[in-house]
């Protein structure tokens, strides 16, 4: 029995998983961006908005994988909810700051 089969299909678990994955992948991509910028001495390589958008893309891939492969509809909906909510919040602050 796999670990995914043992986890209950729940919207709350999806929200927690979505927040954790966004936090984890954002920090990993930011670290990778910092290492690339320091190595190549090019501050314009992989600009800041790209890191946030790649993080959201990874969460969408996790959503699709849970929905199709593991048939965890409620968990996938929780992940999608967090992803869409944080994407709207990000774009709101991004466009507000760049006016």
C-alpha positions as a LaTeX table, in Angstrom:
\begin{tabular}{lrrr}
\hline
Residue & $x$ (\AA) & $y$ (\AA) & $z$ (\AA) \\
\hline
Unk1 & 0.00 & 0.00 & 0.00 \\
Unk2 & 1.50 & 3.31 & $-1.06$ \\
Unk3 & 1.67 & 6.39 & 1.13 \\
Unk4 & $-0.81$ & 8.22 & $-1.12$ \\
Unk5 & $-3.37$ & 5.43 & $-0.63$ \\
Unk6 & $-3.11$ & 5.83 & 3.17 \\
Unk7 & $-3.74$ & 9.59 & 3.17 \\
Unk8 & $-7.39$ & 10.58 & 3.42 \\
Unk9 & $-8.89$ & 12.58 & 0.54 \\
Unk10 & $-9.63$ & 15.92 & 2.21 \\
Unk11 & $-9.91$ & 19.55 & 1.15 \\
Unk12 & $-8.04$ & 20.68 & 4.29 \\
Unk13 & $-5.14$ & 18.35 & 3.53 \\
Unk14 & $-5.06$ & 19.85 & 0.03 \\
Unk15 & $-4.86$ & 23.37 & 1.43 \\
Unk16 & $-2.01$ & 22.43 & 3.78 \\
Unk17 & $-0.21$ & 20.53 & 1.01 \\
Unk18 & $-0.66$ & 23.44 & $-1.40$ \\
Unk19 & 0.75 & 25.96 & 1.07 \\
Unk20 & 3.65 & 23.68 & 1.98 \\
Unk21 & 4.54 & 22.97 & $-1.65$ \\
Unk22 & 4.40 & 26.65 & $-2.60$ \\
Unk23 & 6.63 & 27.55 & 0.35 \\
Unk24 & 9.09 & 24.72 & $-0.39$ \\
Unk25 & 9.39 & 25.26 & $-4.15$ \\
Unk26 & 9.55 & 29.05 & $-3.82$ \\
Unk27 & 12.47 & 28.76 & $-1.41$ \\
Unk28 & 14.24 & 26.17 & $-3.58$ \\
Unk29 & 13.81 & 28.25 & $-6.73$ \\
Unk30 & 14.92 & 31.42 & $-4.93$ \\
Unk31 & 18.02 & 29.63 & $-3.72$ \\
Unk32 & 18.70 & 28.36 & $-7.24$ \\
Unk33 & 18.19 & 31.86 & $-8.63$ \\
Unk34 & 20.59 & 33.31 & $-6.07$ \\
Unk35 & 23.22 & 30.71 & $-6.92$ \\
Unk36 & 22.84 & 31.35 & $-10.67$ \\
Unk37 & 23.01 & 35.12 & $-10.26$ \\
Unk38 & 26.12 & 34.87 & $-8.08$ \\
Unk39 & 27.82 & 32.39 & $-10.41$ \\
Unk40 & 27.18 & 34.27 & $-13.66$ \\
Unk41 & 27.25 & 37.77 & $-12.11$ \\
Unk42 & 24.09 & 38.65 & $-14.03$ \\
Unk43 & 21.31 & 40.08 & $-11.81$ \\
Unk44 & 18.81 & 39.95 & $-14.68$ \\
Unk45 & 18.99 & 36.17 & $-15.06$ \\
Unk46 & 15.72 & 34.54 & $-14.00$ \\
Unk47 & 14.02 & 37.70 & $-12.82$ \\
Unk48 & 11.94 & 37.71 & $-9.66$ \\
Unk49 & 8.47 & 37.28 & $-11.24$ \\
Unk50 & 9.68 & 34.15 & $-13.02$ \\
Unk51 & 10.38 & 32.44 & $-9.70$ \\
Unk52 & 6.85 & 33.03 & $-8.43$ \\
Unk53 & 5.23 & 31.95 & $-11.69$ \\
Unk54 & 7.32 & 28.78 & $-11.94$ \\
Unk55 & 6.29 & 27.97 & $-8.37$ \\
Unk56 & 2.63 & 28.31 & $-9.32$ \\
Unk57 & 3.20 & 26.15 & $-12.41$ \\
Unk58 & 4.72 & 23.40 & $-10.25$ \\
Unk59 & 1.65 & 23.52 & $-8.00$ \\
Unk60 & $-0.64$ & 23.17 & $-11.03$ \\
Unk61 & 1.34 & 20.10 & $-12.10$ \\
Unk62 & 0.94 & 18.62 & $-8.60$ \\
Unk63 & $-2.79$ & 19.35 & $-8.81$ \\
Unk64 & $-3.15$ & 17.55 & $-12.12$ \\
Unk65 & $-1.05$ & 14.61 & $-10.95$ \\
Unk66 & $-3.19$ & 14.12 & $-7.83$ \\
Unk67 & $-6.43$ & 14.47 & $-9.75$ \\
Unk68 & $-5.62$ & 12.14 & $-12.66$ \\
Unk69 & $-3.10$ & 9.63 & $-11.31$ \\
Unk70 & $-4.28$ & 9.15 & $-7.72$ \\
Unk71 & $-7.97$ & 10.15 & $-8.01$ \\
Unk72 & $-7.77$ & 12.48 & $-5.00$ \\
Unk73 & $-10.35$ & 15.03 & $-6.07$ \\
Unk74 & $-10.84$ & 16.89 & $-2.77$ \\
Unk75 & $-7.12$ & 17.13 & $-2.05$ \\
Unk76 & $-6.47$ & 18.37 & $-5.59$ \\
Unk77 & $-9.22$ & 20.98 & $-5.22$ \\
Unk78 & $-7.54$ & 22.25 & $-2.03$ \\
Unk79 & $-4.23$ & 22.61 & $-3.84$ \\
Unk80 & $-5.91$ & 24.38 & $-6.75$ \\
Unk81 & $-7.75$ & 26.72 & $-4.36$ \\
Unk82 & $-4.53$ & 27.78 & $-2.65$ \\
Unk83 & $-2.72$ & 28.15 & $-5.98$ \\
Unk84 & $-5.41$ & 30.33 & $-7.57$ \\
Unk85 & $-5.85$ & 32.43 & $-4.43$ \\
Unk86 & $-2.13$ & 33.11 & $-4.04$ \\
Unk87 & $-1.77$ & 33.78 & $-7.78$ \\
Unk88 & $-4.49$ & 36.45 & $-7.62$ \\
Unk89 & $-2.89$ & 37.97 & $-4.52$ \\
Unk90 & 0.51 & 37.96 & $-6.23$ \\
Unk91 & $-0.80$ & 39.68 & $-9.37$ \\
Unk92 & $-2.70$ & 42.23 & $-7.30$ \\
Unk93 & 0.42 & 43.29 & $-5.41$ \\
Unk94 & 2.66 & 42.98 & $-8.49$ \\
Unk95 & 0.52 & 45.33 & $-10.59$ \\
Unk96 & $-0.12$ & 47.65 & $-7.65$ \\
Unk97 & 3.63 & 48.03 & $-7.07$ \\
Unk98 & 4.42 & 48.55 & $-10.78$ \\
Unk99 & 1.95 & 51.34 & $-11.43$ \\
\hline
\end{tabular}
